[in-house]
Amino acid sequence: MARLHLHPGKERSVLRRHPWIFAGSVVRLEGRARPGDTVEVVSADGRMLGRAAWSPASQIRARMWTFEAETTIDHAFFKRRVAEAVAWRMAYPGLSGQDGMRLIHGEADGLPGVIADRYGPVVVVQLTSAGAEKWREAIVGALVAATGCEAIYERSDSDVRRLEGLEPRSGCLFGDLPAAPVLIVEHGVRMEVDIVGGHKTGFYLDQRDNRLLTSRLAAGRRVLNCFCYTGGFSLQALAGGAQSVLSIDSSGPALEIAARNLTYNPSLDASRAQWREDDVFAALRALRSAGEHFDLIVLDPPKFAPSAAHAARAARAYKDINLCAFRLLAPGGILMSYSCSGGIGLDMFQKIVAGAAVDAGVDACILHRLAAASDHPVGLAAPEGEYLKGLALRIGSAAQERVRPDQEQD
Ligand code: SAH
Protein backbone atom coordinates (compact mmCIF):
# COMPACT_ATOMS: atom_id res chain seq x y z
CA MET A 1 0.00 0.00 0.00
CA ALA A 2 1.28 3.48 -0.89
CA ARG A 3 2.17 5.82 1.97
CA LEU A 4 1.17 9.46 2.14
CA HIS A 5 3.74 11.54 4.05
CA LEU A 6 2.58 14.75 5.75
CA HIS A 7 4.54 17.93 6.50
CA PRO A 8 5.58 18.43 10.13
CA GLY A 9 2.60 19.67 12.19
CA LYS A 10 0.05 18.68 9.54
CA GLU A 11 -0.81 15.54 11.49
CA ARG A 12 -2.57 17.69 14.10
CA SER A 13 -5.94 17.91 12.36
CA VAL A 14 -5.82 14.18 11.59
CA LEU A 15 -5.15 13.44 15.25
CA ARG A 16 -8.25 15.49 16.06
CA ARG A 17 -10.04 13.11 13.66
CA HIS A 18 -10.67 15.61 10.91
CA PRO A 19 -11.06 13.51 7.76
CA TRP A 20 -9.60 15.84 5.08
CA ILE A 21 -5.97 16.11 4.03
CA PHE A 22 -5.35 19.14 1.84
CA ALA A 23 -2.75 19.34 -0.94
CA GLY A 24 -0.61 21.74 1.14
CA SER A 25 -0.22 19.14 3.92
CA VAL A 26 1.28 16.50 1.66
CA VAL A 27 5.08 16.07 1.25
CA ARG A 28 4.94 13.11 -1.10
CA LEU A 29 3.31 9.85 -1.96
CA GLU A 30 5.64 6.91 -1.49
CA GLY A 31 4.68 4.17 -3.92
CA ARG A 32 1.96 4.19 -6.55
CA ALA A 33 -1.75 4.80 -6.12
CA ARG A 34 -4.58 5.39 -8.56
CA PRO A 35 -7.48 7.74 -7.76
CA GLY A 36 -9.59 6.23 -4.99
CA ASP A 37 -6.96 3.75 -3.86
CA THR A 38 -6.39 3.36 -0.15
CA VAL A 39 -3.16 4.87 1.18
CA GLU A 40 -1.54 4.84 4.61
CA VAL A 41 -1.23 8.29 6.13
CA VAL A 42 2.06 8.93 7.93
CA SER A 43 3.16 11.91 10.04
CA ALA A 44 6.58 13.60 9.57
CA ASP A 45 7.93 11.64 12.54
CA GLY A 46 6.81 8.37 11.00
CA ARG A 47 3.60 7.72 12.97
CA MET A 48 0.89 5.78 11.14
CA LEU A 49 -2.27 7.96 11.42
CA GLY A 50 -4.79 5.80 9.59
CA ARG A 51 -5.96 5.01 6.06
CA ALA A 52 -7.41 7.35 3.47
CA ALA A 53 -8.70 7.44 -0.09
CA TRP A 54 -6.21 9.08 -2.47
CA SER A 55 -7.63 11.75 -4.77
CA PRO A 56 -4.85 13.39 -6.81
CA ALA A 57 -7.20 15.67 -8.80
CA SER A 58 -8.75 17.32 -5.76
CA GLN A 59 -7.49 20.02 -3.41
CA ILE A 60 -8.59 17.56 -0.74
CA ARG A 61 -5.85 15.05 -1.65
CA ALA A 62 -7.05 12.35 0.70
CA ARG A 63 -10.10 11.60 2.84
CA MET A 64 -9.65 9.43 5.91
CA TRP A 65 -11.59 6.18 6.00
CA THR A 66 -10.20 5.24 9.39
CA PHE A 67 -8.00 6.64 12.15
CA GLU A 68 -7.24 3.14 13.47
CA ALA A 69 -4.02 1.44 12.37
CA GLU A 70 -5.63 -2.03 12.57
CA THR A 71 -8.67 -1.32 10.39
CA THR A 72 -8.54 -2.71 6.86
CA ILE A 73 -10.46 -0.99 4.07
CA ASP A 74 -12.34 -3.79 2.32
CA HIS A 75 -15.91 -4.90 1.54
CA ALA A 76 -16.49 -5.81 5.19
CA PHE A 77 -15.48 -2.27 6.25
CA PHE A 78 -18.19 -0.71 4.05
CA LYS A 79 -20.72 -3.27 5.16
CA ARG A 80 -20.08 -2.30 8.80
CA ARG A 81 -20.11 1.46 8.26
CA VAL A 82 -23.27 1.39 6.10
CA ALA A 83 -25.04 -0.98 8.49
CA GLU A 84 -24.26 1.27 11.46
CA ALA A 85 -25.48 4.43 9.69
CA VAL A 86 -28.76 2.76 8.77
CA ALA A 87 -29.25 0.97 12.10
CA TRP A 88 -28.90 4.00 14.41
CA ARG A 89 -31.36 5.98 12.33
CA MET A 90 -33.89 3.15 12.38
CA ALA A 91 -33.63 2.97 16.17
CA TYR A 92 -33.48 6.74 16.83
CA PRO A 93 -36.80 7.97 18.26
CA GLY A 94 -36.33 11.41 16.70
CA LEU A 95 -36.62 9.82 13.27
CA SER A 96 -39.26 7.19 13.90
CA GLY A 97 -42.06 6.83 11.38
CA GLN A 98 -40.21 8.58 8.54
CA ASP A 99 -40.09 6.80 5.19
CA GLY A 100 -38.11 9.61 3.60
CA MET A 101 -34.76 9.82 5.36
CA ARG A 102 -31.07 10.45 4.78
CA LEU A 103 -29.35 7.16 5.58
CA ILE A 104 -25.74 8.18 4.98
CA HIS A 105 -24.50 11.74 5.42
CA GLY A 106 -20.90 11.55 4.21
CA GLU A 107 -18.16 12.46 6.67
CA ALA A 108 -20.54 12.48 9.66
CA ASP A 109 -21.18 8.76 9.07
CA GLY A 110 -17.50 7.95 8.49
CA LEU A 111 -18.11 7.66 4.74
CA PRO A 112 -16.65 10.76 3.04
CA GLY A 113 -18.22 11.40 -0.35
CA VAL A 114 -21.18 9.06 0.20
CA ILE A 115 -24.77 10.28 0.39
CA ALA A 116 -27.72 7.88 0.54
CA ASP A 117 -31.36 8.95 0.86
CA ARG A 118 -34.26 6.60 1.33
CA TYR A 119 -37.60 7.36 -0.32
CA GLY A 120 -40.00 4.53 0.54
CA PRO A 121 -38.86 1.48 -1.45
CA VAL A 122 -36.02 3.29 -3.24
CA VAL A 123 -32.58 4.38 -2.05
CA VAL A 124 -30.86 7.16 -4.01
CA VAL A 125 -27.07 7.35 -3.75
CA GLN A 126 -24.69 10.12 -4.62
CA LEU A 127 -20.96 9.36 -4.75
CA THR A 128 -18.86 12.53 -4.82
CA SER A 129 -15.29 11.48 -3.99
CA ALA A 130 -12.70 9.31 -5.72
CA GLY A 131 -12.73 6.90 -2.77
CA ALA A 132 -16.51 6.52 -2.81
CA GLU A 133 -16.38 5.96 -6.59
CA LYS A 134 -13.80 3.20 -6.17
CA TRP A 135 -15.94 1.35 -3.62
CA ARG A 136 -19.32 1.90 -5.32
CA GLU A 137 -20.06 -1.81 -5.65
CA ALA A 138 -19.32 -2.47 -1.98
CA ILE A 139 -21.41 0.53 -0.89
CA VAL A 140 -24.38 -0.45 -3.05
CA GLY A 141 -24.21 -4.08 -1.87
CA ALA A 142 -24.08 -2.93 1.75
CA LEU A 143 -27.08 -0.63 1.25
CA VAL A 144 -29.15 -3.42 -0.28
CA ALA A 145 -28.27 -5.68 2.65
CA ALA A 146 -28.92 -3.03 5.33
CA THR A 147 -32.21 -1.68 3.95
CA GLY A 148 -33.88 -4.46 1.96
CA CYS A 149 -34.82 -1.77 -0.58
CA GLU A 150 -36.38 -2.58 -3.96
CA ALA A 151 -34.11 -0.36 -6.00
CA ILE A 152 -30.99 1.75 -5.76
CA TYR A 153 -30.74 4.72 -8.10
CA GLU A 154 -27.58 6.76 -8.57
CA ARG A 155 -27.72 10.56 -8.78
CA SER A 156 -24.00 11.34 -8.98
CA ASP A 157 -24.71 14.34 -11.20
CA SER A 158 -23.54 16.98 -8.73
CA ASP A 159 -20.89 19.47 -9.90
CA VAL A 160 -18.64 18.65 -6.95
CA ARG A 161 -17.67 15.38 -8.68
CA ARG A 162 -15.68 17.43 -11.20
CA LEU A 163 -13.42 18.65 -8.39
CA GLU A 164 -12.45 15.00 -7.88
CA GLY A 165 -11.89 14.44 -11.61
CA LEU A 166 -15.06 12.35 -11.91
CA GLU A 167 -17.69 12.47 -14.67
CA PRO A 168 -21.39 12.77 -13.77
CA ARG A 169 -23.25 9.43 -13.53
CA SER A 170 -26.83 8.50 -12.96
CA GLY A 171 -29.05 5.45 -13.41
CA CYS A 172 -30.30 2.33 -11.69
CA LEU A 173 -27.64 0.34 -9.83
CA PHE A 174 -29.94 -2.31 -8.38
CA GLY A 175 -33.53 -3.41 -9.08
CA ASP A 176 -35.96 -1.21 -11.04
CA LEU A 177 -37.60 2.07 -10.17
CA PRO A 178 -41.33 1.67 -9.51
CA ALA A 179 -43.53 2.60 -12.49
CA ALA A 180 -45.71 4.91 -10.36
CA PRO A 181 -44.35 8.12 -8.81
CA VAL A 182 -42.57 7.55 -5.50
CA LEU A 183 -44.44 9.12 -2.56
CA ILE A 184 -43.22 9.64 0.98
CA VAL A 185 -45.18 10.71 4.04
CA GLU A 186 -43.56 13.57 5.92
CA HIS A 187 -45.19 14.49 9.22
CA GLY A 188 -48.52 13.27 7.90
CA VAL A 189 -48.28 14.92 4.46
CA ARG A 190 -47.79 12.87 1.29
CA MET A 191 -45.14 14.23 -1.06
CA GLU A 192 -43.99 13.05 -4.48
CA VAL A 193 -40.24 12.65 -4.97
CA ASP A 194 -38.80 13.10 -8.44
CA ILE A 195 -35.93 10.67 -8.12
CA VAL A 196 -34.69 10.91 -11.70
CA GLY A 197 -35.06 14.63 -12.41
CA GLY A 198 -35.55 16.41 -9.07
CA HIS A 199 -33.02 18.61 -7.28
CA LYS A 200 -30.28 16.92 -5.21
CA THR A 201 -31.45 13.32 -4.77
CA GLY A 202 -35.06 14.37 -5.46
CA PHE A 203 -36.20 16.10 -2.28
CA TYR A 204 -34.98 18.46 0.47
CA LEU A 205 -35.11 16.04 3.39
CA ASP A 206 -32.98 18.37 5.52
CA GLN A 207 -35.92 20.76 6.05
CA ARG A 208 -38.28 18.07 7.41
CA ASP A 209 -38.45 19.29 11.01
CA ASN A 210 -38.47 22.95 10.04
CA ARG A 211 -41.53 22.24 7.88
CA LEU A 212 -43.23 20.77 10.94
CA LEU A 213 -42.47 23.97 12.87
CA THR A 214 -44.06 25.94 10.02
CA SER A 215 -47.16 23.80 10.33
CA ARG A 216 -47.33 24.56 14.07
CA LEU A 217 -47.04 28.31 13.48
CA ALA A 218 -49.34 28.63 10.48
CA ALA A 219 -52.87 28.52 11.94
CA GLY A 220 -54.99 31.40 10.66
CA ARG A 221 -52.04 33.10 8.99
CA ARG A 222 -51.57 34.42 5.47
CA VAL A 223 -48.44 32.52 4.40
CA LEU A 224 -45.91 33.34 1.69
CA ASN A 225 -43.52 30.51 0.78
CA CYS A 226 -40.61 31.72 -1.35
CA PHE A 227 -38.44 29.19 -3.23
CA CYS A 228 -41.13 26.58 -2.59
CA TYR A 229 -39.77 23.78 -4.87
CA THR A 230 -42.42 21.01 -4.67
CA GLY A 231 -44.32 22.76 -1.87
CA GLY A 232 -43.00 21.08 1.27
CA PHE A 233 -43.46 24.15 3.50
CA SER A 234 -46.68 25.09 1.68
CA LEU A 235 -48.45 21.81 2.35
CA GLN A 236 -47.34 21.78 5.98
CA ALA A 237 -48.67 25.33 6.38
CA LEU A 238 -52.02 24.19 4.95
CA ALA A 239 -51.98 21.18 7.27
CA GLY A 240 -51.44 23.59 10.16
CA GLY A 241 -54.53 25.60 9.23
CA ALA A 242 -53.11 28.53 7.26
CA GLN A 243 -55.70 30.98 5.99
CA SER A 244 -53.93 31.19 2.59
CA VAL A 245 -50.61 30.07 1.13
CA LEU A 246 -48.94 31.78 -1.82
CA SER A 247 -45.95 29.78 -3.08
CA ILE A 248 -43.33 31.05 -5.52
CA ASP A 249 -40.61 29.22 -7.45
CA SER A 250 -38.91 29.72 -10.80
CA SER A 251 -39.07 26.01 -11.68
CA GLY A 252 -42.14 24.97 -13.68
CA PRO A 253 -41.52 21.21 -13.23
CA ALA A 254 -41.22 21.65 -9.44
CA LEU A 255 -44.51 23.56 -9.34
CA GLU A 256 -46.24 20.80 -11.36
CA ILE A 257 -45.23 18.33 -8.67
CA ALA A 258 -46.33 20.81 -6.00
CA ALA A 259 -49.80 20.98 -7.53
CA ARG A 260 -49.95 17.15 -7.72
CA ASN A 261 -48.90 16.97 -4.07
CA LEU A 262 -52.14 18.73 -3.16
CA THR A 263 -54.13 16.03 -4.94
CA TYR A 264 -52.37 13.33 -2.87
CA ASN A 265 -53.59 15.10 0.28
CA PRO A 266 -57.33 15.55 -0.19
CA SER A 267 -57.81 16.57 3.43
CA LEU A 268 -55.97 19.84 2.72
CA ASP A 269 -58.01 22.79 1.43
CA ALA A 270 -56.57 23.29 -2.07
CA SER A 271 -58.60 26.47 -2.55
CA ARG A 272 -56.32 28.19 -0.02
CA ALA A 273 -53.20 27.45 -2.11
CA GLN A 274 -51.85 29.53 -4.95
CA TRP A 275 -48.73 28.64 -6.97
CA ARG A 276 -46.77 31.26 -8.88
CA GLU A 277 -43.92 30.58 -11.34
CA ASP A 278 -41.71 33.63 -10.94
CA ASP A 279 -38.35 34.99 -9.88
CA VAL A 280 -38.58 35.59 -6.13
CA PHE A 281 -36.51 38.80 -6.25
CA ALA A 282 -38.99 40.34 -8.71
CA ALA A 283 -42.08 38.79 -7.12
CA LEU A 284 -41.29 40.21 -3.66
CA ARG A 285 -41.12 43.71 -5.16
CA ALA A 286 -44.34 43.21 -7.10
CA LEU A 287 -46.15 42.07 -3.94
CA ARG A 288 -44.96 45.18 -2.12
CA SER A 289 -46.09 47.45 -4.96
CA ALA A 290 -49.46 45.74 -4.83
CA GLY A 291 -49.68 46.55 -1.08
CA GLU A 292 -49.85 42.87 -0.02
CA HIS A 293 -49.12 41.72 3.53
CA PHE A 294 -48.42 38.32 5.06
CA ASP A 295 -48.31 36.92 8.59
CA LEU A 296 -45.75 34.16 7.96
CA ILE A 297 -43.04 34.21 5.31
CA VAL A 298 -40.66 31.35 4.49
CA LEU A 299 -37.45 32.15 2.60
CA ASP A 300 -35.54 29.00 1.62
CA PRO A 301 -33.33 30.09 -1.28
CA PRO A 302 -30.81 27.96 -3.18
CA LYS A 303 -27.15 28.02 -2.17
CA PHE A 304 -26.06 31.61 -2.95
CA ALA A 305 -22.52 30.97 -1.61
CA PRO A 306 -21.16 27.49 -2.36
CA SER A 307 -17.86 28.55 -0.72
CA ALA A 308 -16.46 31.43 1.31
CA ALA A 309 -15.20 33.03 -1.94
CA HIS A 310 -18.78 33.85 -2.96
CA ALA A 311 -19.77 35.18 0.46
CA ALA A 312 -19.84 38.92 -0.36
CA ARG A 313 -22.17 38.61 -3.34
CA ALA A 314 -24.30 36.05 -1.56
CA ALA A 315 -24.62 38.37 1.44
CA ARG A 316 -26.16 41.04 -0.79
CA ALA A 317 -28.68 38.56 -2.17
CA TYR A 318 -29.64 37.32 1.32
CA LYS A 319 -29.98 40.88 2.55
CA ASP A 320 -32.17 41.81 -0.41
CA ILE A 321 -34.73 39.04 0.01
CA ASN A 322 -34.85 39.37 3.80
CA LEU A 323 -35.35 43.13 3.54
CA CYS A 324 -38.20 42.62 1.07
CA ALA A 325 -39.75 39.96 3.30
CA PHE A 326 -39.61 42.17 6.43
CA ARG A 327 -41.42 44.89 4.49
CA LEU A 328 -44.19 42.47 3.52
CA LEU A 329 -44.80 41.20 7.06
CA ALA A 330 -47.77 42.46 9.03
CA PRO A 331 -47.06 43.46 12.68
CA GLY A 332 -46.59 40.34 14.78
CA GLY A 333 -45.61 38.43 11.62
CA ILE A 334 -43.07 35.63 11.53
CA LEU A 335 -40.15 35.26 9.13
CA MET A 336 -38.53 31.85 8.71
CA SER A 337 -35.32 32.60 6.88
CA TYR A 338 -32.76 30.01 5.77
CA SER A 339 -29.35 29.76 4.19
CA CYS A 340 -27.88 26.50 2.93
CA SER A 341 -24.59 28.17 1.93
CA GLY A 342 -21.58 26.42 3.43
CA GLY A 343 -19.65 29.68 2.86
CA ILE A 344 -21.87 31.65 5.28
CA GLY A 345 -21.95 30.67 8.94
CA LEU A 346 -24.83 31.25 11.36
CA ASP A 347 -23.16 34.33 12.90
CA MET A 348 -22.74 35.98 9.54
CA PHE A 349 -26.23 35.00 8.41
CA GLN A 350 -27.71 36.46 11.58
CA LYS A 351 -25.81 39.74 10.99
CA ILE A 352 -27.10 39.93 7.41
CA VAL A 353 -30.69 39.37 8.52
CA ALA A 354 -30.24 41.92 11.34
CA GLY A 355 -29.03 44.47 8.78
CA ALA A 356 -32.08 43.79 6.63
CA ALA A 357 -34.39 44.35 9.63
CA VAL A 358 -32.74 47.70 10.41
CA ASP A 359 -33.11 48.85 6.80
CA ALA A 360 -36.73 47.71 6.74
CA GLY A 361 -37.36 49.64 9.97
CA VAL A 362 -38.66 46.65 11.92
CA ASP A 363 -37.84 45.33 15.38
CA ALA A 364 -37.33 41.59 15.26
CA CYS A 365 -36.47 38.94 17.81
CA ILE A 366 -35.25 35.40 17.34
CA LEU A 367 -37.75 32.73 18.32
CA HIS A 368 -35.79 29.71 17.06
CA ARG A 369 -32.35 28.97 15.62
CA LEU A 370 -32.84 26.22 13.08
CA ALA A 371 -30.69 23.58 11.39
CA ALA A 372 -30.95 20.43 9.31
CA ALA A 373 -32.87 17.45 10.69
CA SER A 374 -31.06 14.83 12.77
CA ASP A 375 -30.62 12.40 9.87
CA HIS A 376 -28.12 15.03 8.58
CA PRO A 377 -25.79 15.07 11.61
CA VAL A 378 -22.65 17.21 11.83
CA GLY A 379 -19.39 15.54 12.84
CA LEU A 380 -18.03 17.33 15.90
CA ALA A 381 -14.53 16.86 14.46
CA ALA A 382 -15.57 18.28 11.06
CA PRO A 383 -17.97 21.19 11.64
CA GLU A 384 -17.60 22.31 7.99
CA GLY A 385 -20.26 19.69 7.33
CA GLU A 386 -22.85 22.08 8.76
CA TYR A 387 -24.48 23.97 5.90
CA LEU A 388 -28.16 24.63 6.65
CA LYS A 389 -28.99 27.34 9.15
CA GLY A 390 -32.18 29.22 9.78
CA LEU A 391 -33.80 31.84 11.97
CA ALA A 392 -37.44 32.07 12.95
CA LEU A 393 -38.08 35.71 13.81
CA ARG A 394 -41.05 37.65 15.07
CA ILE A 395 -41.40 41.26 14.15
CA GLY A 396 -42.97 43.72 16.54
CA SER A 397 -45.36 46.52 15.73
CA ALA A 398 -42.97 49.45 16.24
CA ALA A 399 -42.74 50.11 12.51
CA GLN A 400 -46.49 50.29 12.24
CA GLU A 401 -46.62 52.72 15.20
CA ARG A 402 -44.32 55.05 13.31
CA VAL A 403 -46.10 54.77 10.00
CA ARG A 404 -49.65 55.05 11.32
CA PRO A 405 -49.48 57.08 14.55
CA ASP A 406 -53.18 57.99 14.25
CA GLN A 407 -54.34 54.39 14.49
CA GLU A 408 -54.91 52.62 17.76
CA GLN A 409 -52.66 49.74 18.68
CA ASP A 410 -53.83 46.84 20.76
N1 SAH B 1 -38.12 25.03 0.26
C1 SAH B 1 -37.95 23.92 -0.66
C2 SAH B 1 -36.54 23.79 -1.18
C3 SAH B 1 -36.03 25.03 -1.87
S1 SAH B 1 -34.66 24.75 -2.88
C4 SAH B 1 -38.45 22.65 0.00
O1 SAH B 1 -38.83 22.70 1.17
O2 SAH B 1 -38.46 21.61 -0.64
C5 SAH B 1 -34.51 26.23 -3.74
C6 SAH B 1 -35.57 26.47 -4.79
O3 SAH B 1 -35.36 27.78 -5.30
C7 SAH B 1 -35.57 25.57 -6.01
O4 SAH B 1 -36.82 24.97 -6.13
C8 SAH B 1 -35.29 26.49 -7.22
O5 SAH B 1 -36.09 26.15 -8.35
C9 SAH B 1 -35.73 27.82 -6.68
N2 SAH B 1 -35.11 29.03 -7.22
C10 SAH B 1 -33.80 29.28 -7.44
N3 SAH B 1 -33.62 30.57 -7.81
C11 SAH B 1 -34.84 31.14 -7.82
C12 SAH B 1 -35.32 32.46 -8.08
N4 SAH B 1 -34.48 33.46 -8.40
N5 SAH B 1 -36.64 32.70 -7.98
C13 SAH B 1 -37.50 31.70 -7.65
N6 SAH B 1 -37.11 30.45 -7.36
C14 SAH B 1 -35.80 30.17 -7.44
Boltz pocket constraint, residues with backbone or C-beta under 6 A from the ligand:
constraints:
  - pocket:
      binder: B
      contacts: [[A, 203], [A, 204], [A, 207], [A, 226], [A, 227], [A, 228], [A, 229], [A, 230], [A, 231], [A, 232], [A, 233], [A, 248], [A, 249], [A, 250], [A, 251], [A, 254], [A, 278], [A, 279], [A, 280], [A, 281], [A, 300], [A, 301], [A, 302]]
      max_distance: 6.0
